[in-house]
């Protein structure tokens, strides 16, 4: 197998799914990936699944593709609605949101933070001072006050552990919350920015970012004006 084919399989496996704009930015220098992906589908390494609004589809590893790059067979199983939403949003945040980020596997997170690393999906943001994010992808219809309460609980739980708390205080560890609309983003920023509890202002306890990131039902609209950067 060609080296680029292996990189494609590893990319799709790490992010669980991929879409053409992200793949073309990540591995094809902006050129079309159509012929290569059609071949990998034909050879049985990649699946092409429907399930996104606007008749958009996404790529996922097959069992053969997962085995080829040493990933568990579960990476080839079809995702439920919330898992698909989360994986698509994380992919977008890492490749289509203007700042380069990398999704992290659990062993990488534990290597940096130890066994007390908070559970959940994480990514690493490339910057002058790299920052690790715990990613929270609430359902698109989850009430904003419920989202706020979940964020507060995640902050308090993470701060129980000395190493994680030290990283949070240094702004090296943070939480990012995804929202599908600008209106919802504004509401969440206001709620989180105003929140106080017995430990003080939430903003003083942790860096919490709210990002407007599309999900399966808003992808079509987002793609109209988006380009990987």
N, CA, C and O of each residue as an XYZ file, in Angstrom:
916
protein
N       0.845     -1.199      0.000
C       0.000      0.000      0.000
C       0.878      1.245      0.000
O       1.899      1.295      0.686
N       0.474      2.250     -0.774
C       1.238      3.485     -0.850
C       1.199      4.233      0.481
O       0.248      4.110      1.253
N       2.258      5.015      0.732
C       2.351      5.760      1.981
C       1.176      6.721      2.145
O       0.647      6.871      3.246
N       0.765      7.372      1.054
C      -0.364      8.299      1.169
C      -1.646      7.562      1.531
O      -2.462      8.078      2.294
N      -1.831      6.363      0.992
C      -3.016      5.582      1.345
C      -3.044      5.292      2.841
O      -4.095      5.378      3.476
N      -1.893      4.950      3.396
C      -1.825      4.687      4.836
C      -2.140      5.947      5.635
O      -2.824      5.884      6.657
N      -1.640      7.093      5.170
C      -1.934      8.348      5.872
C      -3.428      8.646      5.836
O      -3.989      9.142      6.814
N      -4.070      8.346      4.715
C      -5.517      8.558      4.610
C      -6.256      7.672      5.602
O      -7.145      8.136      6.316
N      -5.888      6.396      5.646
C      -6.562      5.474      6.565
C      -6.347      5.895      8.013
O      -7.270      5.821      8.823
N      -5.140      6.334      8.342
C      -4.871      6.779      9.713
C      -5.672      8.036     10.047
O      -6.180      8.177     11.159
N      -5.780      8.942      9.084
C      -6.573     10.162      9.292
C      -8.039      9.815      9.552
O      -8.626     10.278     10.530
N      -8.622      9.006      8.682
C     -10.035      8.655      8.842
C     -10.240      7.881     10.142
O     -11.248      8.066     10.824
N      -9.289      7.017     10.485
C      -9.408      6.260     11.726
C      -9.311      7.128     12.963
O     -10.065      6.935     13.916
N      -8.393      8.083     12.962
C      -8.231      8.956     14.120
C      -9.457      9.824     14.339
O      -9.930      9.964     15.467
N      -9.976     10.408     13.261
C     -11.120     11.313     13.386
C     -12.459     10.578     13.304
O     -13.522     11.192     13.393
N     -12.392      9.256     13.134
C     -13.561      8.362     13.057
C     -14.311      8.507     11.747
O     -14.788      7.512     11.200
N     -14.425      9.725     11.230
C     -15.010      9.964      9.915
C     -14.207     11.080      9.251
O     -13.410     11.755      9.904
N     -14.421     11.269      7.954
C     -13.888     12.461      7.305
C     -14.802     12.847      6.152
O     -15.601     12.045      5.670
N     -14.664     14.087      5.727
C     -15.402     14.600      4.576
C     -14.384     15.154      3.584
O     -13.243     15.438      3.948
N     -14.798     15.303      2.340
C     -13.847     15.678      1.290
C     -13.083     16.970      1.575
O     -11.864     16.984      1.401
N     -13.737     18.063      2.005
C     -12.959     19.290      2.221
C     -11.845     19.122      3.254
O     -10.753     19.664      3.080
N     -12.111     18.381      4.319
C     -11.088     18.174      5.347
C      -9.954     17.302      4.819
O      -8.782     17.596      5.052
N     -10.299     16.236      4.111
C      -9.281     15.352      3.543
C      -8.404     16.091      2.540
O      -7.181     15.953      2.553
N      -9.028     16.864      1.683
C      -8.264     17.557      0.645
C      -7.333     18.598      1.240
O      -6.247     18.839      0.713
N      -7.751     19.211      2.329
C      -6.879     20.162      3.015
C      -5.751     19.446      3.741
O      -4.600     19.880      3.689
N      -6.076     18.352      4.416
C      -5.099     17.675      5.270
C      -4.036     16.931      4.480
O      -2.865     16.940      4.858
N      -4.430     16.283      3.379
C      -3.526     15.332      2.734
C      -3.342     15.530      1.231
O      -2.506     14.858      0.626
N      -4.103     16.437      0.614
C      -4.036     16.574     -0.839
C      -3.663     17.985     -1.288
O      -3.784     18.309     -2.470
N      -3.215     18.821     -0.363
C      -2.814     20.196     -0.685
C      -3.907     20.928     -1.458
O      -3.623     21.722     -2.355
N      -5.158     20.651     -1.100
C      -6.286     21.325     -1.714
C      -6.780     20.708     -3.007
O      -7.803     21.136     -3.542
N      -6.072     19.707     -3.522
C      -6.501     19.064     -4.768
C      -7.587     18.028     -4.489
O      -7.808     17.633     -3.344
N      -8.256     17.599     -5.552
C      -9.351     16.643     -5.413
C      -8.842     15.292     -4.904
O      -7.798     14.800     -5.333
N      -9.599     14.714     -3.986
C      -9.259     13.385     -3.479
C     -10.167     12.308     -4.066
O     -10.085     11.143     -3.676
N     -11.039     12.698     -5.008
C     -12.074     11.794     -5.483
C     -11.565     10.474     -6.019
O     -12.055      9.419     -5.616
N     -10.588     10.503     -6.922
C     -10.112      9.262     -7.539
C      -9.478      8.330     -6.518
O      -9.718      7.123     -6.535
N      -8.668      8.892     -5.628
C      -8.006      8.066     -4.615
C      -9.032      7.444     -3.675
O      -8.941      6.261     -3.350
N     -10.005      8.235     -3.238
C     -10.994      7.705     -2.304
C     -11.886      6.662     -2.972
O     -12.260      5.674     -2.340
N     -12.228      6.871     -4.236
C     -13.017      5.862     -4.951
C     -12.251      4.541     -5.023
O     -12.841      3.469     -4.891
N     -10.940      4.622     -5.233
C     -10.137      3.396     -5.287
C     -10.099      2.700     -3.930
O     -10.227      1.478     -3.858
N      -9.923      3.471     -2.850
C      -9.880      2.865     -1.517
C     -11.227      2.244     -1.137
O     -11.279      1.235     -0.434
N     -12.306      2.854     -1.607
C     -13.630      2.260     -1.390
C     -13.751      0.966     -2.194
O     -14.220     -0.051     -1.685
N     -13.327      1.018     -3.444
C     -13.409     -0.160     -4.316
C     -12.564     -1.315     -3.771
O     -12.945     -2.479     -3.895
N     -11.419     -0.990     -3.170
C     -10.538     -2.022     -2.629
C     -10.971     -2.499     -1.248
O     -10.371     -3.418     -0.690
N     -12.011     -1.878     -0.696
C     -12.578     -2.359      0.559
C     -11.954     -1.803      1.821
O     -12.178     -2.347      2.902
N     -11.170     -0.724      1.718
C     -10.534     -0.145      2.898
C     -11.377      0.955      3.549
O     -11.235      1.228      4.741
N     -12.243      1.576      2.771
C     -13.019      2.729      3.239
C     -14.483      2.518      2.868
O     -14.798      1.940      1.828
N     -15.371      2.998      3.740
C     -16.806      2.996      3.466
C     -17.252      4.424      3.147
O     -16.666      5.396      3.625
N     -18.282      4.526      2.344
C     -18.866      5.814      1.985
C     -20.291      5.806      2.510
O     -21.143      5.087      1.988
N     -20.553      6.597      3.532
C     -21.850      6.542      4.203
C     -22.639      7.825      3.977
O     -22.077      8.918      3.918
N     -23.942      7.668      3.855
C     -24.842      8.816      3.820
C     -25.337      9.073      5.239
O     -25.111      8.261      6.136
N     -26.002     10.190      5.438
C     -26.519     10.479      6.765
C     -26.387     11.928      7.178
O     -26.752     12.295      8.295
N     -25.861     12.765      6.274
C     -25.738     14.183      6.567
C     -26.776     14.954      5.759
O     -27.153     14.536      4.664
N     -27.231     16.066      6.296
C     -28.242     16.873      5.610
C     -27.716     17.343      4.257
O     -26.508     17.470      4.055
N     -28.641     17.599      3.339
C     -28.252     18.093      2.028
C     -27.655     17.028      1.135
O     -26.963     17.345      0.167
N     -27.914     15.767      1.449
C     -27.409     14.637      0.663
C     -25.888     14.528      0.707
O     -25.281     13.943     -0.191
N     -25.269     15.086      1.744
C     -23.825     14.948      1.909
C     -23.503     13.591      2.528
O     -24.302     13.017      3.267
N     -22.324     13.102      2.208
C     -21.874     11.813      2.723
C     -20.533     11.984      3.421
O     -19.923     13.052      3.372
N     -20.086     10.919      4.068
C     -18.806     10.976      4.768
C     -18.088      9.643      4.610
O     -18.699      8.623      4.290
N     -16.780      9.671      4.841
C     -15.955      8.475      4.764
C     -15.749      7.891      6.159
O     -15.649      8.617      7.149
N     -15.688      6.572      6.212
C     -15.377      5.867      7.449
C     -14.572      4.622      7.086
O     -14.755      4.061      6.005
N     -13.693      4.190      7.968
C     -12.940      2.972      7.698
C     -13.867      1.764      7.632
O     -14.891      1.716      8.314
N     -13.500      0.801      6.813
C     -14.116     -0.523      6.865
C     -13.354     -1.348      7.901
O     -12.332     -0.901      8.422
N     -13.843     -2.540      8.198
C     -13.113     -3.424      9.112
C     -11.727     -3.738      8.547
O     -10.750     -3.809      9.293
N     -11.646     -3.925      7.236
C     -10.360     -4.190      6.581
C      -9.425     -2.996      6.729
O      -8.237     -3.162      7.006
N      -9.959     -1.796      6.544
C      -9.141     -0.597      6.675
C      -8.653     -0.387      8.094
O      -7.503     -0.005      8.307
N      -9.529     -0.637      9.079
C      -9.125     -0.494     10.480
C      -8.006     -1.471     10.819
O      -7.032     -1.100     11.475
N      -8.143     -2.718     10.374
C      -7.116     -3.721     10.652
C      -5.788     -3.344     10.000
O      -4.721     -3.611     10.552
N      -5.858     -2.726      8.831
C      -4.649     -2.366      8.087
C      -3.776     -1.382      8.857
O      -2.551     -1.410      8.735
N      -4.399     -0.510      9.650
C      -3.625      0.493     10.399
C      -3.668      0.233     11.904
O      -3.381      1.128     12.699
N      -4.026     -0.986     12.292
C      -3.943     -1.388     13.689
C      -4.969     -0.761     14.605
O      -4.711     -0.580     15.795
N      -6.135     -0.425     14.067
C      -7.198      0.166     14.876
C      -8.288     -0.868     15.144
O      -8.439     -1.820     14.378
N      -9.044     -0.688     16.222
C     -10.073     -1.677     16.549
C     -11.183     -1.726     15.505
O     -11.466     -0.737     14.828
N     -11.796     -2.880     15.390
C     -12.880     -3.081     14.425
C     -14.035     -2.111     14.674
O     -14.776     -1.779     13.749
N     -14.191     -1.657     15.919
C     -15.284     -0.742     16.257
C     -15.207      0.564     15.469
O     -16.217      1.253     15.325
N     -14.028      0.915     14.957
C     -13.909      2.142     14.167
C     -14.653      2.031     12.830
O     -14.837      3.028     12.133
N     -15.077      0.819     12.481
C     -15.811      0.636     11.228
C     -17.318      0.546     11.442
O     -18.073      0.500     10.471
N     -17.770      0.520     12.702
C     -19.199      0.380     12.992
C     -19.925      1.694     12.727
O     -19.372      2.775     12.929
N     -21.159      1.587     12.277
C     -21.946      2.792     12.001
C     -22.258      3.514     13.305
O     -22.587      2.880     14.308
N     -22.154      4.836     13.289
C     -22.358      5.629     14.495
C     -23.814      6.029     14.657
O     -24.535      6.210     13.676
N     -24.239      6.165     15.911
C     -25.535      6.743     16.199
C     -25.510      8.238     15.943
O     -24.466      8.809     15.627
N     -26.674      8.871     16.083
C     -26.805     10.282     15.708
C     -25.885     11.188     16.517
O     -25.229     12.057     15.943
N     -25.819     11.007     17.841
C     -25.005     11.905     18.654
C     -23.516     11.674     18.431
O     -22.740     12.630     18.402
N     -23.108     10.414     18.273
C     -21.693     10.133     18.005
C     -21.279     10.711     16.652
O     -20.191     11.275     16.528
N     -22.136     10.575     15.640
C     -21.832     11.150     14.329
C     -21.696     12.666     14.435
O     -20.786     13.258     13.855
N     -22.604     13.283     15.175
C     -22.532     14.731     15.396
C     -21.195     15.107     16.038
O     -20.530     16.041     15.590
N     -20.806     14.384     17.081
C     -19.561     14.703     17.787
C     -18.346     14.536     16.879
O     -17.478     15.409     16.846
N     -18.272     13.432     16.144
C     -17.102     13.187     15.294
C     -17.006     14.208     14.162
O     -15.912     14.668     13.833
N     -18.134     14.562     13.571
C     -18.127     15.573     12.511
C     -17.684     16.926     13.064
O     -16.888     17.626     12.438
N     -18.200     17.290     14.235
C     -17.858     18.581     14.831
C     -16.371     18.650     15.193
O     -15.732     19.681     14.987
N     -15.825     17.568     15.725
C     -14.401     17.547     16.076
C     -13.549     17.654     14.812
O     -12.555     18.380     14.792
N     -13.933     16.939     13.764
C     -13.216     17.036     12.490
C     -13.209     18.476     11.987
O     -12.168     18.994     11.583
N     -14.367     19.117     12.012
C     -14.470     20.502     11.547
C     -13.595     21.425     12.399
O     -12.884     22.276     11.865
N     -13.647     21.257     13.697
C     -12.879     22.122     14.594
C     -11.379     21.989     14.329
O     -10.634     22.963     14.448
N     -10.944     20.796     13.975
C      -9.517     20.566     13.762
C      -9.028     21.026     12.394
O      -7.855     21.374     12.251
N      -9.902     21.037     11.378
C      -9.434     21.326     10.023
C     -10.091     22.528      9.351
O      -9.529     23.074      8.402
N     -11.257     22.951      9.813
C     -12.031     23.935      9.061
C     -12.316     25.208      9.852
O     -13.102     26.041      9.401
N     -11.704     25.378     11.003
C     -12.075     26.484     11.883
C     -11.011     27.572     11.968
O     -11.152     28.512     12.751
N      -9.952     27.458     11.177
C      -8.986     28.542     11.114
C      -7.719     28.358     11.919
O      -6.740     29.063     11.677
N      -7.700     27.435     12.870
C      -6.510     27.150     13.672
C      -6.261     25.652     13.628
O      -7.196     24.868     13.792
N      -5.029     25.242     13.411
C      -4.725     23.819     13.285
C      -4.787     23.146     14.647
O      -4.172     23.591     15.616
N      -5.541     22.073     14.689
C      -5.663     21.276     15.907
C      -5.560     19.802     15.546
O      -5.739     19.423     14.389
N      -5.270     18.975     16.542
C      -5.125     17.544     16.335
C      -5.969     16.798     17.361
O      -5.886     17.070     18.558
N      -6.771     15.870     16.893
C      -7.503     15.022     17.826
C      -6.516     14.092     18.521
O      -5.570     13.602     17.904
N      -6.743     13.854     19.804
C      -5.847     13.025     20.595
C      -6.532     11.713     20.957
O      -7.730     11.680     21.240
N      -5.758     10.642     20.944
C      -6.250      9.363     21.439
C      -6.080      9.332     22.960
O      -5.247     10.055     23.507
N      -6.859      8.505     23.635
C      -6.831      8.453     25.102
C      -5.432      8.202     25.673
O      -5.067      8.856     26.650
N      -4.630      7.286     25.113
C      -3.284      7.079     25.675
C      -2.407      8.330     25.613
O      -1.567      8.539     26.487
N      -2.597      9.160     24.587
C      -1.820     10.399     24.501
C      -2.211     11.363     25.618
O      -1.352     12.016     26.211
N      -3.506     11.449     25.902
C      -3.977     12.326     26.977
C      -3.449     11.827     28.319
O      -2.972     12.614     29.137
N      -3.535     10.526     28.538
C      -3.070      9.954     29.804
C      -1.557     10.092     29.959
O      -1.056     10.236     31.074
N      -0.833     10.047     28.845
C       0.622     10.220     28.907
C       0.984     11.604     29.448
O       1.956     11.753     30.187
N       0.197     12.611     29.075
C       0.481     13.976     29.507
C      -0.086     14.287     30.889
O       0.546     14.990     31.678
N      -1.276     13.764     31.183
C      -1.961     14.144     32.418
C      -2.004     13.039     33.465
O      -2.382     13.281     34.611
N      -1.617     11.828     33.076
C      -1.646     10.732     34.027
C      -3.015     10.074     34.096
O      -3.912     10.416     33.326
N      -3.175      9.132     35.015
C      -4.424      8.362     35.095
C      -5.635      9.186     35.512
O      -6.769      8.729     35.371
N      -5.410     10.394     36.023
C      -6.526     11.247     36.438
C      -7.031     12.146     35.310
O      -7.832     13.049     35.551
N      -6.571     11.908     34.095
C      -7.031     12.717     32.965
C      -8.550     12.640     32.852
O      -9.110     11.545     32.890
N      -9.225     13.772     32.714
C     -10.686     13.744     32.587
C     -11.124     12.901     31.398
O     -10.497     12.964     30.340
N     -12.179     12.119     31.544
C     -12.659     11.316     30.420
C     -13.278     12.205     29.347
O     -13.768     13.298     29.628
N     -13.246     11.714     28.124
C     -13.861     12.460     27.032
C     -12.891     12.685     25.892
O     -11.712     12.343     25.982
N     -13.402     13.263     24.817
C     -12.586     13.550     23.639
C     -11.737     14.794     23.878
O     -12.175     15.752     24.516
N     -10.513     14.759     23.352
C      -9.583     15.876     23.510
C      -8.941     16.220     22.171
O      -8.841     15.380     21.277
N      -8.510     17.471     22.052
C      -7.675     17.865     20.925
C      -6.578     18.787     21.434
O      -6.695     19.387     22.502
N      -5.512     18.888     20.652
C      -4.378     19.749     20.981
C      -4.319     20.868     19.958
O      -4.298     20.620     18.752
N      -4.292     22.096     20.444
C      -4.272     23.266     19.570
C      -2.849     23.747     19.369
O      -2.112     23.973     20.328
N      -2.470     23.900     18.096
C      -1.152     24.431     17.775
C      -1.158     25.939     17.968
O      -1.999     26.638     17.403
N      -0.235     26.432     18.755
C      -0.123     27.870     18.995
C       1.238     28.123     19.615
O       2.001     27.191     19.872
N       1.539     29.407     19.856
C       2.801     29.725     20.519
C       2.873     29.013     21.865
O       3.935     28.552     22.283
N       1.717     28.930     22.539
C       1.601     28.150     23.771
C       0.539     27.082     23.523
O      -0.650     27.368     23.664
N       0.929     25.859     23.159
C      -0.055     24.812     22.851
C      -1.024     24.593     24.010
O      -0.657     24.693     25.181
N      -2.260     24.295     23.654
C      -3.299     24.120     24.672
C      -4.108     22.864     24.351
O      -4.466     22.613     23.200
N      -4.389     22.079     25.400
C      -5.219     20.897     25.251
C      -6.656     21.253     25.618
O      -6.906     21.946     26.604
N      -7.597     20.766     24.808
C      -9.009     21.025     25.060
C      -9.758     19.730     25.333
O      -9.612     18.748     24.605
N     -10.554     19.741     26.382
C     -11.593     18.736     26.572
C     -12.796     19.207     25.768
O     -13.254     20.337     25.938
N     -13.307     18.352     24.897
C     -14.359     18.744     23.959
C     -15.720     18.292     24.480
O     -15.913     17.128     24.828
N     -16.649     19.228     24.525
C     -18.019     18.917     24.927
C     -18.939     19.248     23.759
O     -19.029     20.400     23.335
N     -19.622     18.228     23.243
C     -20.528     18.400     22.108
C     -21.946     18.070     22.582
O     -22.382     16.924     22.468
N     -22.663     19.054     23.108
C     -24.040     18.782     23.526
C     -24.937     18.562     22.316
O     -24.630     19.021     21.216
N     -26.031     17.869     22.520
C     -26.998     17.725     21.441
C     -27.515     19.085     21.021
O     -27.583     19.994     21.848
N     -27.881     19.252     19.761
C     -28.299     20.570     19.272
C     -29.548     21.107     19.955
O     -29.800     22.312     19.922
N     -30.328     20.233     20.570
C     -31.551     20.673     21.239
C     -31.423     20.686     22.760
O     -32.407     20.915     23.463
N     -30.223     20.443     23.270
C     -30.016     20.493     24.716
C     -30.189     21.923     25.214
O     -29.598     22.848     24.658
N     -30.983     22.108     26.241
C     -31.265     23.445     26.771
C     -29.963     24.107     27.231
O     -29.107     23.450     27.822
N     -29.817     25.399     26.962
C     -28.539     26.062     27.220
C     -28.171     26.050     28.704
O     -26.987     25.996     29.039
N     -29.145     26.098     29.587
C     -28.821     26.054     31.015
C     -28.320     24.668     31.422
O     -27.497     24.537     32.329
N     -28.817     23.653     30.754
C     -28.299     22.305     31.000
C     -26.854     22.203     30.521
O     -26.017     21.585     31.178
N     -26.569     22.811     29.374
C     -25.189     22.836     28.878
C     -24.288     23.543     29.880
O     -23.204     23.054     30.200
N     -24.732     24.687     30.372
C     -23.940     25.408     31.375
C     -23.663     24.532     32.586
O     -22.529     24.473     33.061
N     -24.682     23.853     33.088
C     -24.508     23.017     34.276
C     -23.514     21.889     34.016
O     -22.724     21.540     34.892
N     -23.553     21.324     32.817
C     -22.610     20.262     32.475
C     -21.179     20.796     32.410
O     -20.246     20.126     32.852
N     -21.007     21.986     31.865
C     -19.670     22.586     31.798
C     -19.138     22.843     33.203
O     -17.982     22.542     33.497
N     -19.972     23.395     34.063
C     -19.550     23.666     35.441
C     -19.137     22.367     36.128
O     -18.130     22.327     36.834
N     -19.912     21.309     35.921
C     -19.577     20.017     36.531
C     -18.243     19.490     36.002
O     -17.451     18.935     36.763
N     -17.992     19.660     34.706
C     -16.727     19.202     34.127
C     -15.548     19.988     34.704
O     -14.492     19.416     34.976
N     -15.726     21.286     34.888
C     -14.659     22.107     35.467
C     -14.365     21.659     36.894
O     -13.205     21.462     37.256
N     -15.396     21.501     37.698
C     -15.197     21.109     39.094
C     -14.560     19.730     39.200
O     -13.694     19.501     40.045
N     -14.996     18.808     38.335
C     -14.438     17.454     38.375
C     -12.958     17.472     37.987
O     -12.140     16.802     38.618
N     -12.620     18.235     36.956
C     -11.231     18.287     36.503
C     -10.323     18.918     37.552
O      -9.173     18.506     37.705
N     -10.829     19.911     38.272
C     -10.004     20.630     39.239
C      -9.744     19.827     40.518
O      -8.990     20.271     41.384
N     -10.350     18.673     40.636
C     -10.086     17.829     41.805
C      -8.675     17.237     41.774
O      -8.149     16.828     42.809
N      -8.065     17.191     40.587
C      -6.777     16.517     40.432
C      -5.671     17.554     40.267
O      -5.771     18.467     39.447
N      -4.615     17.395     41.062
C      -3.583     18.427     41.156
C      -2.976     18.787     39.804
O      -2.857     19.966     39.473
N      -2.593     17.779     39.022
C      -1.909     18.067     37.758
C      -2.845     18.751     36.776
O      -2.455     19.702     36.098
N      -4.080     18.268     36.700
C      -5.040     18.880     35.782
C      -5.344     20.307     36.225
O      -5.420     21.212     35.394
N      -5.518     20.511     37.532
C      -5.797     21.860     38.031
C      -4.646     22.813     37.713
O      -4.874     23.967     37.348
N      -3.416     22.333     37.851
C      -2.259     23.181     37.534
C      -2.251     23.559     36.055
O      -1.951     24.701     35.708
N      -2.574     22.621     35.196
C      -2.639     22.912     33.760
C      -3.764     23.899     33.470
O      -3.615     24.775     32.619
N      -4.890     23.765     34.171
C      -6.009     24.684     33.961
C      -5.634     26.094     34.403
O      -5.958     27.065     33.720
N      -4.965     26.209     35.523
C      -4.590     27.530     36.027
C      -3.568     28.200     35.120
O      -3.511     29.427     35.038
N      -2.756     27.389     34.437
C      -1.786     27.928     33.480
C      -2.396     28.127     32.096
O      -1.701     28.524     31.161
N      -3.694     27.852     31.965
C      -4.419     27.948     30.692
C      -3.853     26.995     29.640
O      -3.972     27.245     28.440
N      -3.242     25.914     30.090
C      -2.749     24.885     29.165
C      -3.793     23.796     28.951
O      -3.681     23.001     28.018
N      -4.796     23.756     29.803
C      -5.891     22.791     29.682
C      -7.191     23.573     29.782
O      -7.373     24.373     30.700
N      -8.088     23.341     28.840
C      -9.315     24.135     28.769
C     -10.459     23.252     28.281
O     -10.267     22.084     27.941
N     -11.633     23.832     28.255
C     -12.827     23.143     27.762
C     -13.382     23.940     26.590
O     -13.466     25.167     26.649
N     -13.756     23.246     25.534
C     -14.432     23.895     24.416
C     -15.812     23.263     24.262
O     -15.964     22.042     24.285
N     -16.801     24.119     24.105
C     -18.197     23.704     23.936
C     -18.619     24.065     22.518
O     -18.396     25.190     22.072
N     -19.221     23.130     21.815
C     -19.650     23.386     20.447
C     -21.128     23.775     20.407
O     -21.960     23.223     21.127
N     -21.419     24.732     19.550
C     -22.777     25.208     19.323
C     -22.975     25.322     17.815
O     -22.048     25.701     17.099
N     -24.173     24.999     17.326
C     -24.386     24.995     15.877
C     -24.806     26.342     15.309
O     -24.739     26.536     14.095
N     -25.236     27.281     16.150
C     -25.697     28.574     15.635
C     -25.058     29.716     16.413
O     -24.685     29.563     17.576
N     -24.939     30.862     15.751
C     -24.370     32.036     16.406
C     -25.241     32.487     17.580
O     -24.724     32.908     18.614
N     -26.555     32.398     17.417
C     -27.457     32.809     18.497
C     -27.242     31.953     19.743
O     -27.172     32.474     20.857
N     -27.139     30.645     19.550
C     -26.910     29.743     20.682
C     -25.529     29.993     21.299
O     -25.361     29.928     22.517
N     -24.551     30.277     20.445
C     -23.208     30.590     20.945
C     -23.243     31.814     21.847
O     -22.638     31.814     22.919
N     -23.948     32.860     21.420
C     -24.036     34.073     22.240
C     -24.702     33.783     23.580
O     -24.258     34.284     24.613
N     -25.759     32.983     23.571
C     -26.455     32.651     24.819
C     -25.541     31.891     25.775
O     -25.517     32.167     26.974
N     -24.789     30.933     25.234
C     -23.896     30.145     26.080
C     -22.754     30.995     26.629
O     -22.386     30.863     27.796
N     -22.197     31.860     25.799
C     -21.120     32.731     26.280
C     -21.608     33.616     27.419
O     -20.889     33.835     28.394
N     -22.822     34.120     27.293
C     -23.373     34.978     28.334
C     -23.591     34.195     29.630
O     -23.211     34.653     30.707
N     -24.200     33.020     29.524
C     -24.461     32.211     30.714
C     -23.170     31.796     31.411
O     -23.059     31.888     32.633
N     -22.203     31.341     30.632
C     -20.948     30.877     31.218
C     -20.131     32.042     31.764
O     -19.484     31.918     32.803
N     -20.161     33.165     31.067
C     -19.404     34.325     31.527
C     -19.935     34.906     32.819
O     -19.176     35.466     33.610
N     -21.243     34.776     33.041
C     -21.861     35.340     34.243
C     -21.866     34.383     35.427
O     -22.190     34.782     36.545
N     -21.511     33.124     35.191
C     -21.702     32.118     36.242
C     -20.732     32.306     37.411
O     -19.529     32.492     37.228
N     -21.298     32.251     38.611
C     -20.513     32.256     39.845
C     -21.042     31.158     40.752
O     -22.233     30.850     40.737
N     -20.152     30.568     41.542
C     -20.575     29.590     42.541
C     -19.691     29.755     43.769
O     -19.016     30.774     43.910
N     -19.685     28.775     44.653
C     -18.920     28.898     45.893
C     -17.420     29.019     45.644
O     -16.686     29.530     46.490
N     -16.965     28.549     44.483
C     -15.540     28.638     44.141
C     -15.200     29.915     43.385
O     -14.056     30.109     42.973
N     -16.190     30.786     43.200
C     -15.946     32.045     42.508
C     -16.446     32.025     41.073
O     -17.251     31.173     40.695
N     -15.960     32.974     40.277
C     -16.372     33.063     38.879
C     -15.821     31.886     38.088
O     -14.669     31.487     38.258
N     -16.666     31.336     37.218
C     -16.218     30.216     36.389
C     -15.016     30.621     35.541
O     -14.095     29.829     35.342
N     -15.028     31.861     35.043
C     -13.935     32.333     34.188
C     -12.599     32.361     34.920
O     -11.547     32.300     34.284
N     -12.626     32.452     36.256
C     -11.391     32.434     37.037
C     -10.934     31.011     37.354
O      -9.779     30.788     37.718
N     -11.846     30.056     37.212
C     -11.515     28.664     37.523
C     -10.968     27.912     36.313
O     -10.174     26.982     36.459
N     -11.398     28.320     35.116
C     -10.991     27.595     33.910
C     -11.221     28.466     32.691
O     -12.058     29.369     32.693
N     -10.454     28.172     31.646
C     -10.696     28.802     30.357
C     -11.712     27.939     29.617
O     -11.444     26.777     29.314
N     -12.877     28.514     29.329
C     -13.935     27.810     28.607
C     -14.220     28.573     27.320
O     -14.537     29.762     27.350
N     -14.106     27.892     26.209
C     -14.361     28.497     24.900
C     -15.672     27.942     24.344
O     -15.955     26.752     24.486
N     -16.460     28.794     23.719
C     -17.659     28.357     23.003
C     -17.415     28.613     21.521
O     -17.134     29.744     21.123
N     -17.520     27.573     20.705
C     -17.224     27.684     19.276
C     -18.448     27.293     18.461
O     -19.128     26.315     18.771
N     -18.720     28.061     17.422
C     -19.828     27.748     16.517
C     -19.330     26.756     15.472
O     -18.545     27.104     14.590
N     -19.794     25.524     15.587
C     -19.305     24.418     14.769
C     -20.508     23.649     14.223
O     -21.409     23.315     14.992
N     -20.549     23.359     12.930
C     -21.723     22.668     12.384
C     -21.809     21.213     12.809
O     -20.813     20.575     13.150
N     -23.036     20.713     12.776
C     -23.304     19.299     12.966
C     -23.898     18.741     11.687
O     -23.920     19.429     10.667
N     -24.377     17.508     11.722
C     -24.910     16.889     10.499
C     -26.021     17.682      9.823
O     -26.103     17.701      8.595
N     -26.878     18.336     10.607
C     -28.005     19.015      9.978
C     -27.677     20.435      9.524
O     -28.473     21.047      8.812
N     -26.527     20.970      9.919
C     -26.143     22.324      9.502
C     -24.893     22.331      8.627
O     -24.384     23.399      8.288
N     -24.393     21.153      8.260
C     -23.152     21.074      7.486
C     -23.279     21.752      6.125
O     -22.378     22.479      5.707
N     -24.388     21.520      5.437
C     -24.550     22.069      4.087
C     -24.403     23.582      4.092
O     -23.689     24.143      3.261
N     -25.069     24.238      5.020
C     -24.992     25.697      5.102
C     -23.574     26.148      5.442
O     -23.083     27.132      4.890
N     -22.915     25.424      6.354
C     -21.558     25.804      6.754
C     -20.572     25.666      5.599
O     -19.659     26.480      5.463
N     -20.750     24.645      4.770
C     -19.823     24.417      3.667
C     -19.918     25.495      2.593
O     -18.961     25.712      1.849
N     -21.054     26.166      2.505
C     -21.213     27.196      1.470
C     -20.181     28.308      1.620
O     -19.641     28.812      0.636
N     -19.920     28.678      2.874
C     -19.020     29.810      3.068
C     -17.707     29.449      3.710
O     -16.939     30.331      4.095
N     -17.433     28.154      3.832
C     -16.232     27.746      4.559
C     -15.171     27.249      3.609
O     -15.462     26.690      2.551
N     -13.935     27.464      4.010
C     -12.796     26.866      3.321
C     -11.764     26.548      4.376
O     -11.568     27.349      5.291
N     -11.093     25.409      4.289
C     -10.057     25.092      5.260
C      -8.963     26.144      5.234
O      -8.616     26.666      4.175
N      -8.418     26.454      6.411
C      -7.381     27.476      6.486
C      -6.172     26.928      7.221
O      -5.181     27.638      7.393
